Amino acid sequence: MTDRITANLPARDLAETAAFYGKLGFSVTFRDAGWMILTRGPLELEFFPYPELNPAESSFSACVRVADVDRLHADWSTAALPQNGIPRLTPPRDEAFGFRMSALVDPNGSLLRCLTALG
């Protein structure tokens, strides 16, 4: 096993969260009443139940570093998410901090900053 750190994010409903991420190409690799792990190739997200979470007030987030954020955005665009509100997917753009970034906000209000280094 390779050393790694994975994001642990809240889910108001594990089944609804799995269905949302399923539209983005993730598969459930583990699930019980208190935990769920989703994978999409080398990407892995872990979720814990948080039924009382208010998505509009969530401050949960993770950075997803990928080789090609434009490709990831194109893949995820097939889910036809809006660019505003919750959930949402924003188009990639170059940022002053040296990365090209697209942002995904899931139905739980968690922000995934999807990043590719510029240059």
Summary of the structure (lengths in Angstrom):
residues: 119
radius of gyration: 14.0
end to end distance: 30.5
largest distance: 43.7
contacts: 321
relative contact order: 0.21
helix: 18%
strand: 39%
